[in-house]
Amino acid sequence: MIHPGFSHDEYERRLRVLQKRLAEAGCAGALLTSEANYNYWAGYHHFAPWSTHCRPVFLLVPTVGSPVLMVHAFPLMDARRDVWFDDVRGYSNLLYAPIDDVKRTMAELGMAGGPIGMELGPEHRIGLTGVELDDLRSQLAPAPIVDIGQILWDIRIIKSEPEIALHRESGRIADVAFRTVFAELRGGMTETDAAR
């Protein structure tokens, strides 16, 4: 397990807050494709995120019920091991995002017909090409894809107690590392010496 190992309850809390905010915004659900966002809500950390440009990850979050994670077949077993919920599905195409599978899954989750939220706003990136996003929009029409970037930031900016505990621990580790390094630095050392 690569992710920080938040509890099932922590992920469940995050999901319920997102679902409430989606419903308040009039969305039928969300389709999250940005690594930071599917990490945060599903607990999935691809072991090689730089390799996912041709293997997009989709987290489908209906306003009611359980989410679905869709990943390429290659990391499917890792995703099933690491994600806190049960419904993790694979796809096999490497040449194009599985838009038809996404659309079918949205219908299955009750997301068809309503606005679908995606991370389209400032400081967000989607895991689709422009052509794939255009295809998704046309396949979902007349239901629009709407920006929920601010909703995602509003939720993620407020830290829970488990998150605060991890921030404190990372701060403690950084403090020890900086004190150790600065205590051992000497004139004439190379950057490689300092890194060691």
PyMOL commands that set and color helices and strands:
alter all, ss='L'
color gray80, all
select helices_A, chain A and resi 8-24+35-42+49-54+76-82+99-108+130-140+149-157+161-184+191-195
alter helices_A, ss='H'
color red, helices_A
select strands_A, chain A and resi 29-32+58-62+68-72+88-91+116-118+145-147
alter strands_A, ss='S'
color yellow, strands_A
deselect
rebuild
show_as cartoon
